Amino acid sequence: MPATVASTTGIQIPAHVPPALYYHAGITEGSDFLAAPHAFMAGLHGKAPPIFFDTSEHSHAAWNLIKYDDAFFVLRHPEYFTAAGTGPFPRDPDDYWRIIPLEIEPPEHRKYRAIVDPLVSPKTIGTLEGAIRRLANELIDGFIDKRHCEFAKDFGRPLPVGVFLDIMGLPRSMMDEFVRWAMGLLHAQDHALAGQVMGEVTAYLQAVIKDKAAHPDGGAVSAIVHGRPGGEAMSAKEIFGFVFFLFIAGLDTVFATLNNIFVWLAQNPDRRHEIIAEPDNINNVVEELLRVFTVTFSGRTLTQDFELRGILMRKGDRVTSILPACNYDPDIFPNPERVDFHRPRKPTLAFAGGVHSCMGAHLARLEIKVCIQEFLRRIPEFTLTPGTEISYWPGGVVGPKAVPLSW
């Protein structure tokens, strides 16, 4: 059947997509999105169809899901919605490698994930709390007397990224270079730049893999290099795809989440006082802020024709769960734009779900909790520096570019 053309972008859309379900939202790159991304995604429930088809200049045309139950189903049914081949990073089709374990489905998925799960289990992560608190206070010591900081640079980035690099067994001294690479791959709107960065990352990680093969240690990279999923050694491409995924995944998500949270805390002193006044409620605080400030999306591809909400999707169609919007679904979270620290607990999609749920969820929760506790303990009163206009990065991880604070 002939394809039609979406007039808003000039990109072809499949003929089986009903015109009424084409909605160009501009997610990740549109001006309305970048002005206030989470408010924008919350507002989709009053503007867009529950399932709509969208096109983008910088990503695949796809069905977009904004209802919690739809995303919950998709994330838990890889037999219909596969993650294989959905990674957004540039790869040479003539020398292709899979992003592991993201692009591996059950039952093979479990054997890969088992290699690093012990390093990020609740028990193991719990042993890091003291070190994370010490690092938080060391960072605060560096700027508290100045009565101002650029939170993203001085605290939001070095704390989670520093902890992550320790877990990976990679040098903190290269943090700025690592972050530059992550920004180039996750936020660049220039394919040439992304390709250049990909070449730099590839060369570095291949050298690290070679070094860890000869000099094993207790870090995650070493665990992967020497891992034997299912009792068999991995190929060079498997090792690289696994190391690459962990490396990129750990450099931007908690960083972006903390930046979003602290913009909001700076703008809402009464809610800071509420957190301080109810220290035993901190875990609920963290869960609610993760719901409100979810930063990622989840892509899948149809393995067969499938009907969802009466809409026929065809084999090969892309499907994107807009996880931040799903966490604002009013059918699941009443009055969803209200930040309610006593909201009845229901699992959010902040860490996706199903077999591909985020491996670093326990670590992320602990880091966010410690950051909130230690910062508010030592600097309970702060605002955005006068004259600040918060702007956001385009791309697949939603967060502000800078968060200047004063007190």
VOGU-3710 file (C-alpha; in Angstrom, 3 decimals, decimal comma):
1> mpatvasttg> 0,000/0,000/0,000  1,254/3,534/-0,669  2,571/5,607/2,176  1,201/9,012/3,047  3,255/12,031/3,995  3,004/13,806/7,336  2,820/17,454/6,364  4,254/18,718/9,636  7,649/17,095/9,098  7,606/15,822/5,524
11> iqipahvppa> 8,450/12,347/6,800  6,470/9,433/5,388  4,113/7,612/7,686  2,681/4,146/6,995  -0,655/3,882/5,222  -2,136/1,819/8,076  -1,864/4,796/10,460  -5,271/6,547/10,610  -4,900/10,309/9,961  -6,730/11,065/13,214
21> lyyhagiteg> -3,988/9,291/15,152  -1,131/11,311/13,664  -0,113/13,904/16,240  3,166/15,782/16,020  4,002/16,437/19,657  7,618/17,564/19,310  8,728/15,390/22,219  12,455/15,719/23,058  13,086/18,575/20,614  10,071/20,895/20,129
31> sdflaaphaf> 10,104/24,418/21,546  7,068/23,809/23,780  8,646/20,647/25,139  11,990/22,328/25,821  10,334/25,247/27,614  8,973/22,998/30,386  9,252/19,320/29,479  7,510/17,661/32,409  4,578/20,090/32,363  4,395/19,511/28,612
41> maglhgkapp> 4,290/15,731/28,983  1,716/15,936/31,780  -0,413/18,090/29,490  -0,424/15,491/26,720  -3,305/13,751/28,499  -5,571/16,656/27,643  -4,300/17,165/24,101  -3,123/13,981/22,414  -4,858/10,655/21,741  -3,910/7,938/24,270
51> iffdtsehsh> -1,966/6,292/21,436  -0,682/8,474/18,622  1,783/8,200/15,766  4,531/10,798/15,550  7,547/11,560/13,393  10,785/13,300/14,255  13,760/14,642/12,393  16,141/12,940/14,824  14,495/9,627/15,679  12,334/6,903/14,195
61> aawnlikydd> 8,681/7,469/13,389  6,756/5,582/16,072  3,556/4,953/17,926  3,649/6,865/21,217  2,005/5,628/24,423  1,041/7,994/27,245  -1,241/5,732/29,316  0,301/3,874/32,242  -1,511/0,590/31,613  -0,457/0,515/27,948
71> affvlrhpey> 3,208/1,080/28,759  3,005/-1,394/31,644  1,731/-4,036/29,209  4,276/-3,295/26,489  7,217/-3,397/28,899  6,154/-6,817/30,156  5,409/-8,530/26,862  8,603/-8,865/24,823  6,970/-11,571/22,739  5,005/-8,781/21,028
81> ftaagtgpfp> 7,189/-5,745/21,722  10,899/-6,443/21,442  13,761/-4,239/22,546  16,078/-5,817/19,973  17,592/-3,214/17,679  15,988/-0,266/19,475  19,146/1,277/20,954  19,520/4,895/19,794  23,281/4,887/19,351  25,032/4,954/15,950
91> rdpddywrii> 26,473/1,592/14,902  28,136/0,359/11,755  25,680/-2,025/10,037  28,659/-3,921/8,601  30,178/-4,391/12,056  27,032/-4,524/14,160  26,989/-5,255/17,868  24,068/-5,522/20,263  23,527/-3,277/23,274  23,529/-5,789/26,124
101> pleieppehr> 21,367/-6,617/28,009  18,951/-3,945/26,679  18,562/-5,578/23,265  18,491/-9,166/24,542  15,139/-10,796/25,303  14,320/-13,731/27,601  15,486/-16,330/28,225  18,974/-15,199/27,138  18,562/-11,853/28,895  18,734/-13,345/32,381
111> kyraivdplv> 22,153/-14,937/31,921  23,735/-11,622/30,912  22,078/-9,606/33,632  23,166/-12,128/36,265  26,777/-11,048/35,682  26,309/-7,558/37,119  23,221/-7,957/39,326  25,348/-8,833/42,392  27,131/-5,481/42,046  23,867/-3,505/42,119
121> spktigtleg> 21,746/-5,636/44,464  20,015/-3,913/47,429  22,465/-5,568/49,837  25,541/-4,425/47,921  24,195/-0,924/47,304  23,328/-0,603/50,990  27,007/-0,935/51,877  27,741/2,207/49,813  25,537/4,581/51,798  28,290/5,780/54,122
131> airrlaneli> 30,648/6,533/51,228  27,897/8,345/49,312  27,132/10,535/52,332  30,800/11,352/52,763  31,120/12,329/49,119  27,988/14,474/49,347  29,426/16,384/52,292  32,841/16,769/50,674  31,164/18,351/47,674  29,042/20,644/49,841
141> dgfidkrhce> 32,179/21,668/51,781  33,576/22,974/48,499  30,857/25,579/47,954  28,770/26,136/51,106  30,741/29,187/52,253  30,520/30,776/48,801  26,733/30,974/49,272  26,151/29,868/45,699  26,853/26,952/43,379  26,070/25,693/39,930
151> fakdfgrplp> 24,307/22,627/41,266  24,551/20,584/38,086  28,312/21,006/37,859  29,222/21,177/41,546  26,959/18,505/43,023  24,354/16,949/40,695  26,970/15,517/38,355  30,032/14,611/40,469  28,093/12,686/43,112  26,206/10,080/41,035
161> vgvfldimgl> 28,795/9,928/38,290  31,645/9,580/40,793  29,871/6,726/42,581  29,041/5,068/39,276  32,624/5,239/38,023  33,798/3,612/41,235  31,351/0,751/40,668  32,485/0,410/37,072  36,160/0,449/38,044  36,848/3,525/35,884
171> prsmmdefvr> 38,887/6,607/36,859  37,077/9,615/38,323  39,831/11,769/36,840  38,222/11,294/33,413  34,744/12,326/34,565  34,569/15,481/32,436  35,558/13,563/29,308  33,063/10,796/30,069  30,270/13,318/30,564  31,173/15,082/27,307
181> wamgllhaqd> 30,833/11,756/25,502  27,483/11,025/27,147  26,141/14,438/26,206  27,321/13,959/22,629  25,528/10,634/22,301  22,368/11,404/24,276  21,697/15,033/23,398  23,469/15,881/20,149  21,089/16,712/17,305  23,976/16,364/14,841
191> halagqvmge> 24,516/12,850/13,460  28,087/13,689/12,429  28,949/14,780/15,977  27,325/11,682/17,450  29,349/9,534/15,063  32,574/11,275/16,052  31,838/10,830/19,751  30,942/7,202/19,165  34,378/6,659/17,638  36,088/8,186/20,681
201> vtaylqavik> 33,997/6,121/23,112  34,667/2,943/21,140  38,434/3,456/21,144  38,500/4,204/24,880  36,300/1,288/25,934  38,185/-1,178/23,766  41,413/-0,137/25,520  39,737/-0,469/28,933  38,405/-3,920/28,059  41,882/-5,042/27,035
211> dkaahpdgga> 43,344/-3,711/30,281  40,700/-5,379/32,464  41,261/-8,670/30,654  44,893/-8,567/31,772  44,292/-6,914/35,166  40,951/-7,988/36,673  39,513/-6,045/39,604  36,235/-5,825/41,527  34,501/-3,412/39,148  31,610/-3,988/36,762
221> vsaivhgrpg> 33,745/-3,727/33,621  36,038/-6,449/34,894  33,019/-8,589/35,851  31,731/-8,341/32,293  35,098/-9,006/30,659  35,574/-12,139/32,728  31,907/-13,130/32,850  30,672/-16,388/31,373  26,909/-16,141/30,797  25,476/-19,623/30,658
231> geamsakeif> 28,987/-20,968/31,290  30,383/-19,719/27,974  32,839/-16,903/27,306  31,397/-13,886/25,500  32,585/-12,709/22,108  34,450/-9,422/21,770  31,302/-7,777/20,367  29,193/-9,036/23,254  31,667/-7,718/25,812  31,858/-4,352/24,091
241> gfvfflfiag> 28,062/-4,021/23,772  27,631/-4,832/27,464  30,341/-2,460/28,680  29,123/0,310/26,372  25,563/0,085/27,662  26,512/0,300/31,331  28,978/3,099/30,637  26,458/5,350/28,869  23,463/4,424/31,033  25,211/5,455/34,228
251> ldtvfatlnn> 26,424/8,892/33,203  23,263/10,948/32,701  20,026/9,636/34,210  20,505/10,250/37,960  22,337/13,473/37,105  19,324/14,703/35,119  16,874/13,562/37,803  18,721/15,430/40,557  18,869/18,589/38,460  15,109/18,467/37,869
261> ifvwlaqnpd> 14,426/17,858/41,550  16,609/20,706/42,774  15,103/23,217/40,359  11,742/22,314/41,883  13,047/22,410/45,464  14,530/25,864/44,854  11,157/27,083/43,612  9,095/25,501/46,415  10,440/26,408/49,878  7,284/25,167/51,615
271> rrheiiaepd> 7,843/21,698/50,195  11,479/21,735/51,340  10,215/22,548/54,831  7,766/19,632/54,583  10,593/17,236/53,734  12,733/18,521/56,591  9,833/18,297/59,051  9,064/14,666/58,174  12,442/12,906/57,967  10,894/9,431/58,319
281> ninnvveell> 8,916/9,997/55,113  12,005/10,348/52,917  11,430/7,127/50,953  7,951/8,291/49,931  9,446/11,671/49,001  11,958/9,989/46,718  9,308/7,819/45,019  7,015/10,775/44,375  9,813/12,911/42,965  10,886/10,031/40,741
291> rvftvtfsgr> 7,313/9,852/39,444  7,076/13,585/38,802  10,552/13,893/37,280  10,957/10,685/35,270  13,633/11,415/32,668  13,679/8,595/30,096  11,597/6,897/27,403  11,373/3,264/26,356  11,398/2,067/22,741  10,231/-1,250/21,321
301> tltqdfelrg> 9,497/-2,821/17,913  6,458/-4,949/17,045  7,350/-8,581/16,356  3,898/-9,203/14,851  0,677/-7,348/14,122  -0,977/-6,351/17,380  -4,094/-4,453/18,435  -3,987/-2,099/21,424  -6,994/0,011/22,421  -8,583/-1,022/19,161
311> ilmrkgdrvt> -5,659/0,344/17,150  -3,940/-2,018/14,736  -0,169/-1,777/14,828  1,805/-3,658/12,222  4,827/-5,919/12,550  7,955/-3,746/12,367  6,285/-0,606/13,727  8,216/1,255/16,412  6,523/1,922/19,759  7,736/4,460/22,306
321> silpacnydp> 6,428/4,541/25,866  6,554/8,176/26,995  7,337/7,162/30,572  7,175/10,681/32,082  3,688/11,146/30,613  2,620/7,683/31,788  3,547/8,678/35,318  1,124/11,604/35,006  -1,778/9,370/33,932  -4,782/10,694/35,911
331> difpnpervd> -6,445/7,261/35,792  -3,589/5,882/37,882  -2,344/8,897/39,851  -5,256/11,187/40,827  -4,404/14,874/40,537  -1,107/13,808/38,946  0,494/17,246/38,722  0,234/17,660/42,475  3,454/16,577/44,205  2,025/14,537/47,067
341> fhrprkptla> 4,536/13,048/49,476  1,754/10,972/51,068  0,370/9,589/47,827  -0,646/5,909/48,162  2,218/3,847/46,855  1,878/2,409/43,372  4,810/1,326/41,214  5,860/4,102/38,873  7,523/3,662/35,508  10,506/5,817/36,423
351> faggvhscmg> 12,774/2,802/35,910  10,716/1,275/33,067  9,587/-2,271/33,910  9,583/-5,924/33,021  12,799/-7,802/32,361  14,443/-4,599/31,133  13,784/-2,579/34,273  16,737/-0,401/35,207  19,581/-2,332/36,828  20,645/0,786/38,725
361> ahlarleikv> 17,282/1,505/40,375  18,431/0,684/43,921  21,522/2,849/43,532  19,545/5,731/42,016  17,036/5,737/44,876  19,810/5,753/47,469  21,727/8,549/45,749  18,639/10,732/45,424  17,718/10,140/49,067  21,203/10,969/50,318
371> ciqeflrrip> 21,484/14,061/48,126  18,187/15,477/49,370  18,922/14,678/53,004  22,462/16,035/53,109  21,851/19,141/51,007  18,748/20,167/52,979  20,484/19,398/56,276  23,303/21,792/55,510  21,646/24,280/53,150  17,922/24,273/53,986
381> eftltpgtei> 17,206/27,673/52,395  18,163/28,335/48,781  16,706/29,781/45,603  17,497/29,841/41,943  20,045/32,599/41,439  18,143/35,786/40,476  17,868/36,212/36,713  18,089/32,467/36,039  16,132/31,039/33,139  16,179/27,263/33,192
391> sywpggvvgp> 16,705/25,684/29,761  16,654/22,012/28,876  18,709/19,652/26,762  16,997/18,081/23,770  17,270/14,322/23,487  16,302/11,134/25,234  17,177/12,098/28,828  15,174/15,047/30,167  17,050/17,516/32,328  18,080/21,170/32,634
401> kavplsw> 21,397/22,402/31,293  22,362/24,322/34,434  20,936/24,874/37,925  22,504/27,969/39,551  21,556/28,182/43,231  22,109/30,905/45,828  21,584/31,076/49,607
//
